[in-house]
Amino acid sequence: QVQLVESGGGLVQPGGSLRLSCAASGFTFSRESMTWVRQAPGKGLEWVSDINSGDAATYYADSVKGRFTTSRDNAKNTLYLQMNSLKPEDTAVYYCARGLLWTTSGMDYWGKGTLVTVSS
């Protein structure tokens, strides 16, 4: 069965860095585009970033552009989100999802999320 498991969240000070991982199983990871989505406390879901399957091209929300980097290691079936220069407004539960928002298929499977807290 399809399974996505996020890890790497935790407490970090403003300006710090974290790397999130999403371990994928139950499908051919290399053939699927992947997406990061987050939900801040009391707020709705926000698209963060995605990465294509074929050429690994990446795209980012304006709020994280220049600070976050999405990558993938197909040999390890793992998706990554490197987060630098973190801000308090980055505090959220971060989810990885299979697929892309801007497609007919959309995102069909989601992980349970990992909490990132940016605070002094």
HELIX and SHEET records of a PDB file:
HELIX    1   1 PHE A   29  ARG A   31  5                                   3    
HELIX    2   2 PRO A   88  ASP A   90  5                                   3    
SHEET    1   A 4 GLN A   3  SER A   7  0                                        
SHEET    2   A 4 LEU A  18  SER A  25 -1                                        
SHEET    3   A 4 THR A  78  MET A  83 -1                                        
SHEET    4   A 4 PHE A  68  ASP A  73 -1                                        
SHEET    1   B 6 GLY A  10  VAL A  12  0                                        
SHEET    2   B 6 THR A 114  VAL A 118  1                                        
SHEET    3   B 6 ALA A  92  GLY A  99 -1                                        
SHEET    4   B 6 MET A  34  GLN A  39 -1                                        
SHEET    5   B 6 LEU A  45  ILE A  51 -1                                        
SHEET    6   B 6 THR A  58  TYR A  60 -1                                        
SHEET    1   C 4 GLY A  10  VAL A  12  0                                        
SHEET    2   C 4 THR A 114  VAL A 118  1                                        
SHEET    3   C 4 ALA A  92  GLY A  99 -1                                        
SHEET    4   C 4 MET A 107  TRP A 110 -1                                        
END                                                                             
